[in-house]
Structures are given as structure tokens and as C-alpha cells.
Amino acid sequence: MDAPRYDRRSWSGDEIRARQKAGAPEIAPVIRTFATEQHGDFFARLPLAFVAGLDAAGRPVASLLRGAPGFIALAEPRRMEIAARFPECEPLTREMDEPFGVIGMDFAARRRNRVNGRIVVAESGRLTISVEEAFGNCPKYIAPRDLFSGEGDPGAWRVLPAVDAEARALIEGSDIFFVATRGADGIDMSHRGGPPGFVRLTPEGELAIPDFRGNNYFNTFGNLLHDPRAALLFVDFPRGRVLHLQGVARVDFSPVRSWSFAPENASLLMFETALGSASGVAP
């Protein structure tokens, strides 16, 4: 095993437990405790960001923020500034010391980076995050697409009485979704991708989700072992629609690793314009 790196955080007990349950190999810590210059350059180019936090009941929430490129800035290694309005009726609480997670996606270059930390300033149209974790992920399962300008409309959430036909079609046609989970030390926003329809709705109304081989970090599954509550975000880029589901997940580590998600409530975020193009063919 590689020598310890003191600018990396150790794997959490839950991440180690998930890796062991999956029979995956041990790996050296890779998650930095600060953001690099590369992270700053990456986030500064993005018109969209997918974020995670908690609602008033302490459940994970997933959301989407838009802005002109540069609306996210990492001027210092341990400080992220986000200049964006949250959607109307946003359930994500924005209070001092609340955990907050961000994942940025460059679909054209098939790159993704994540930053997790805590809110230190919360003002109208502006958040400051104290960075505690910053790391990249491999390009697997990122289908290429173009993102459109994020200026203007922040969108508005509308609560759905149930997972209706429109929501089912969005889920079953998606080649990507985002998942917010809560661990012992904070919140995380991750990404899952696959061929269109890789997420299946069962007759019981649960989401059946395969787990494709990835980077063996086990951030999401580790968090779900700690707290099975999660939030999923499905995005219809061409139509400017985003489906948010809160519920409970269950991970099955054998014989074929997969997980399921039982939604407990749903809401739809609607924008006035498209968020991006339809995807290309997933690699």
C-alpha cells in the first residue's frame, strides 16, 4: 500500500465497511482536504452545479443551481463561493455550519469533480462553503452533451402527489441521475450513469438500480450504510425539467451488487428554458 498522504483524509469506517462487503480491494486515501487550482479552473467554467444539503427534518436534499460561468469560485483552497439564486420553494436549508456538497460535470470533456464542506455564509444569492473534501472521479458513465447558459431563471419546485406518468418516463428514459447521501461527517453529492433505461421502476414503485464498477471509493454506499435516507435527482436537459425524489435506499452487495430506492415524496423543478442538449452515446 502507498505511504500515507497527509493532505488526504482517511477513509471513513462506513466506506471501509462498504468496500469490504463488496469484496473490493483496499486503496490508499485519495480525497484531499482542500481544493486545488485545477478544481478552481474546472468549476469556474460551469453553467450548472448539482448540490446536496439537508432539509428541515435532516433528510438529504438534492438540487440544481445555475449561473453564468464563473458563478462558482474557489479563490482559496478551503473556500468556495457560489453566487446563485436557489429555486423557488427550495427545501434545502441554508444555515451556518450546515453540511453542503457540490458536484460539477463537464459533459463535453467527460470530467467530474466534487467538493464537500459546510456553509459559513448564507445570504440571498450567495453561499460561502468551507471546503473539507475535494476530489475528482473517473470519466466512466458520463454521456457527452452540451450545457446551455445558466443565466437568469432559477426555476421553481412543485410538489407532486405521487410518482406520476411524467416522472416515470423521466426516470426510465434517463442515462444519468444524481444522489445525495448523508454520512457521519457531512453530506455528499454523487453521480450515476448508464444506458438510457438503466434505472427500472418495479411494480411496487421502487427504483431498481444496478451498480456498475467504478473507482472503489464507496462514498455513496458507505453513507447509505450509515443512513439509508437519500435524495435522487433526474434531469431532463432538453425540456428543462428536474425530478427530485426523497426516500430510503437499500444496498444489496451480493451476488450481483445493486441497490433499490423507495421514494417517499417527489417534486418537479421547472425551468423556462432547456438546460442542455440530449446526450450522445454513453461510453
Residue pairs with C-beta under 8 A, 6 or more apart in sequence:
1 26
1 28
2 28
4 28
4 29
5 28
5 29
7 32
7 33
7 34
8 28
8 29
8 30
8 31
8 32
8 33
9 29
9 31
9 32
9 33
9 132
9 133
10 29
11 19
11 29
12 183
12 184
12 185
12 222
13 184
14 183
14 184
14 222
14 223
14 225
14 226
15 217
15 218
15 219
15 221
15 222
16 222
17 222
17 225
18 218
18 221
18 222
18 224
18 225
18 251
18 253
19 25
19 26
19 216
19 218
19 222
21 253
22 218
22 221
22 253
22 257
24 216
24 218
25 216
27 216
27 217
30 135
30 217
31 133
31 134
31 135
31 217
32 133
32 134
32 135
33 78
33 131
33 132
33 133
33 134
34 77
34 78
34 131
34 134
35 74
35 77
35 78
35 80
35 115
35 131
35 134
36 77
36 134
39 74
39 113
39 115
39 134
40 73
40 74
40 75
42 104
42 106
42 111
42 113
43 49
43 72
43 73
43 74
43 80
43 102
43 104
43 113
43 115
44 69
44 70
44 72
44 73
44 74
45 69
45 106
46 69
46 72
46 104
46 105
46 106
46 147
47 66
47 67
47 68
47 69
47 71
47 147
47 148
47 149
47 150
47 151
48 64
48 65
48 66
48 105
48 147
48 150
48 275
48 276
49 64
49 65
49 72
49 82
49 84
49 102
49 103
49 104
50 62
50 63
50 64
50 102
50 103
50 104
50 105
50 178
50 189
50 191
50 233
51 62
51 63
51 64
51 65
51 92
51 100
51 101
51 102
51 103
51 189
52 60
52 61
52 62
52 63
52 92
52 100
52 101
52 102
52 180
52 181
52 187
52 188
52 189
52 231
53 60
53 61
53 63
53 92
53 93
53 94
53 98
53 99
53 100
53 101
53 180
53 187
54 60
54 61
54 92
54 93
54 98
54 99
54 182
54 187
55 61
55 91
55 92
55 93
55 246
56 91
56 93
58 182
59 182
59 229
59 231
59 246
60 180
60 181
60 182
60 187
60 229
60 230
60 231
60 246
61 91
61 92
61 180
61 231
61 244
61 246
62 178
62 179
62 180
62 189
62 231
62 232
62 233
62 244
63 86
63 87
63 90
63 92
63 233
63 244
63 269
64 87
64 155
64 233
64 235
64 242
64 269
64 275
65 71
65 82
65 84
65 86
65 150
65 154
66 84
66 150
66 151
66 152
66 153
66 154
66 155
66 271
66 275
67 83
67 84
67 150
67 151
68 149
68 150
68 151
71 82
71 83
71 84
71 150
72 80
72 81
72 82
72 83
72 102
72 104
73 80
73 81
73 83
74 80
74 81
74 115
74 131
75 81
77 131
78 117
78 130
78 131
79 120
79 128
79 129
79 130
79 131
80 102
80 115
80 117
80 128
80 129
80 131
81 126
81 127
81 128
81 129
82 102
82 126
82 127
82 128
82 129
83 125
83 126
84 125
84 127
84 150
84 154
85 124
85 125
85 154
86 92
86 94
86 154
87 154
87 155
87 156
87 157
87 269
88 154
88 155
88 156
88 157
89 156
89 157
89 158
89 159
90 157
91 157
91 267
94 119
94 122
94 127
95 119
95 122
96 119
96 120
96 121
96 122
97 118
97 119
97 120
98 118
98 119
99 116
99 117
99 118
99 119
99 182
99 186
99 187
100 116
100 117
100 118
100 119
100 127
100 129
100 187
101 114
101 115
101 116
101 117
101 180
101 186
101 187
101 188
101 189
102 114
102 115
102 116
102 129
102 189
103 112
103 113
103 114
103 178
103 189
103 190
103 191
104 112
104 113
104 114
105 111
105 112
105 142
105 191
106 112
107 142
107 143
107 144
107 145
107 146
107 147
107 276
107 279
108 144
108 145
108 146
110 139
110 142
110 144
110 283
111 136
111 139
111 142
112 136
112 137
112 139
112 142
112 191
113 134
113 135
113 136
113 137
114 133
114 134
114 135
114 136
114 137
114 188
114 189
114 190
115 129
115 131
115 133
115 134
116 131
116 132
116 133
116 134
116 186
116 187
116 188
116 189
117 129
117 130
117 131
117 132
117 133
117 186
118 129
118 130
118 132
118 186
119 127
119 128
119 129
119 130
120 128
120 129
120 130
121 127
121 128
122 128
132 185
132 186
133 186
135 217
137 191
137 214
137 215
137 217
138 214
138 215
139 283
140 193
140 212
140 214
140 283
141 176
141 191
141 192
141 193
141 194
141 212
141 214
141 282
141 283
142 176
142 191
142 193
142 282
142 283
143 175
143 176
143 193
143 279
143 280
143 281
143 282
143 283
144 279
144 280
145 237
145 276
145 277
145 278
145 279
145 280
146 276
146 277
147 237
147 275
147 276
148 273
148 274
148 275
148 276
148 277
152 272
152 273
153 271
153 272
153 273
155 240
155 242
155 269
155 270
155 271
156 269
156 270
157 244
157 267
157 268
157 269
158 267
158 268
158 269
158 270
159 265
159 266
159 267
160 167
160 266
160 267
160 268
162 266
163 171
163 201
163 205
163 245
163 263
163 266
166 268
167 243
167 266
167 268
168 201
170 234
170 236
170 241
170 243
171 177
171 199
171 201
171 207
171 234
171 243
172 197
172 199
172 200
172 201
173 196
173 197
174 196
174 197
174 199
174 234
174 235
174 236
175 193
175 194
175 195
175 196
175 198
175 279
175 282
176 191
176 192
176 193
176 234
176 235
176 279
177 191
177 192
177 193
177 199
177 232
177 233
177 234
177 235
178 189
178 190
178 191
178 192
178 232
178 233
178 235
179 189
179 190
179 191
179 192
179 220
179 230
179 231
179 232
179 233
180 187
180 188
180 189
180 230
180 231
180 232
180 233
181 187
181 188
181 190
181 219
181 220
181 223
181 224
181 227
181 230
181 249
182 188
182 223
182 226
182 227
182 229
183 219
183 222
183 223
183 226
183 227
184 226
188 219
188 220
188 223
190 219
190 220
192 209
193 282
194 210
194 212
194 282
195 282
198 209
198 210
199 207
199 208
199 209
200 207
200 208
200 209
201 207
201 208
202 208
202 260
205 262
205 263
206 260
206 261
206 262
206 263
207 232
207 245
207 260
207 261
207 262
207 263
208 258
208 260
209 258
209 259
209 260
209 261
210 256
210 258
211 221
211 257
211 258
211 259
221 251
221 259
224 230
224 249
224 251
224 259
225 251
228 248
228 249
228 250
229 246
229 247
229 248
229 249
230 246
230 247
230 248
230 249
230 261
231 244
231 245
231 246
231 247
232 243
232 244
232 245
232 247
232 261
232 263
233 242
233 243
233 244
233 245
234 242
234 243
234 245
235 241
235 242
235 243
235 275
236 242
236 243
237 274
237 275
237 276
237 277
237 278
237 279
238 274
238 275
238 276
238 277
238 278
239 274
240 270
240 271
240 272
240 273
240 274
240 275
241 268
241 269
241 270
241 271
242 268
242 269
242 270
242 271
242 275
243 266
243 267
243 268
243 269
244 266
244 267
244 268
244 269
245 261
245 263
245 265
245 266
246 263
246 264
246 265
246 266
247 261
247 262
247 263
247 264
247 265
248 261
248 262
248 264
249 259
249 260
249 261
249 262
250 259
250 260
250 261
250 262
251 257
251 258
251 259
252 258
252 259
252 260
